[in-house]
């Protein structure tokens, strides 16, 4: 602490001795008191000696400066003269060179930085599939705006295209690690956020069953094509490895019953019913 104060005082001494006359020092009462206290300490006096305060601000003396630094002035003058002559002889050439360089820079495309992070371009894996008569957006509108049991479920089975779309059952692998129901629901929500670009080609109902510390997660997914969508794009496959997926047969009555229960959030759910604890819809 004493060493830091000494360094500060040495810096301030320059101003106090030569610049800060009584008029300029007057507003800084606390600084004056601190400085006077420091410079009168025995440890400071041993280094600085007596420190007289400035009575008249120092004024720059050009004559004295020239006497102290005559060589520097002559060298600058000589150098300046030589450069002036050289510039007069080559001024036009340099000007032309500068103009050519400027035109070259304008013509050249900006160089790419090798170290710049490159974002992988999203490639839609479904563009090569043939058209399907089943329109996902139409089903989602019915599901969202009409009665699910009497309107949405019949619409699904009346219009479902088993060649262009597929149904999947999903079961979470690590149910023993689930603690609170809201945390399990957040787990599902996080997965939905990471597959945002799948909305056009997918629909899901993923539900939480049981009570806190005795929970399980299961769901059904409807995807474009016959492959599991999560395997088609790396960014879609972040959470999917935590689930076991089983492909369902849309003509199987038991599978249809299962899909219906997950759509309406009501049923036996293989002994876990009659209603889920929580859940989320991906649409």
C-alpha positions, 0 to 999 in steps of 0.5 A, a space after each residue: 500500500 505504501 509503495 503504491 502511494 509513493 508511485 502515485 505521489 511521484 506522478 503527481 509531483 510533476 504537476 504540483 511542482 510545475 503546473 498546479 499553481 494555488 488557483 488550480 489546486 484550490 478545488 481539489 481539497 481532498 487531493 491536496 490533503 492526501 498529497 501533503 500527508 504523504 510527502 511529509 511522511 519520513 519514508 517519502 521524504 527519504 526518497 523525494 526530499 522536501 517537496 515545494 508546491 508550485 507558486 507559478 505555472 511553468 511556461 514553455 520556453 522555445 529558446 531554452 528548448 532549442 538550446 537543449 535540443 539543437 541537433 534534433 531540430 537540424 536533423 528534422 529540417 534536413 530530413 524534411 528537405 530531402 524528402 520534399 525533393 524526392 517526393 517532387 521527382 516521384 510524386 506522379 509515379 507514386 500517385 499512379 501506383 496508388 491509383 492502380 493498387 486501388 483499382 486492383 483491390 476493387 476488382 478482386 473479391 474479398 478473401 475468405 477467412 479460413 478460420 471463420 466458423 462455417 455454418 452447415 447448410 440445411 439440406 431438406 431430406 424430403 425434397 426427393 420424395 413424390 407428392 402425397 395426398 395426405 396434407 400434414 398442415 390440413 390435419 394439424 388445422 383439424 387437430 388444433 381447431 376441431 374436436 379431436 375425438 370426433 373430427 381429428 382422429 377420423 380425419 387422420 384415418 380417412 386421409 392417411 397415406 401409408 406409402 408417403 407417411 409412417 407412424 412410430 412409437 417412442 419410449 424413453 430409455 432412462 425413466 429411472 432417472 426422471 424425478 419431477 413431472 415438470 422436469 420430464 415435460 421440460 425434457 420433451 420441450 427441449 427436444 421439440 425446440 431442437 427439431 424446429 425444422 421438422 414441423 413441416 414433415 412431422 407431428 408428435 404427441 409425447 406424454 409423461 405418465 406416473 407420479 414424481 420419482 415414478 415417471 415414464 415418457 412415451 409418445 407417438 410420431 407421424 413422419 413423412 416417408 418411411 424412415 425415422 426422421 431423426 436419423 436423416 439430419 444430424 441436428 435432429 438426432 440430439 435427443 432421439 438416441 435416448 428413445 427406443 422407436 418402434 414402427 407402427 402398422 396403420 392398418 393394425 387395430 391395436 396400433 390405431 387404438 394406441 395412436 388414438 389414445 396419444 392423440 386425445 390424451 385419454 385411454 388405457 395407455 397399456 395400464 398407465 391410464 386413464 390420463 397422462 400426468 403431463 405432455 406436449 404436442 409437436 405440431 
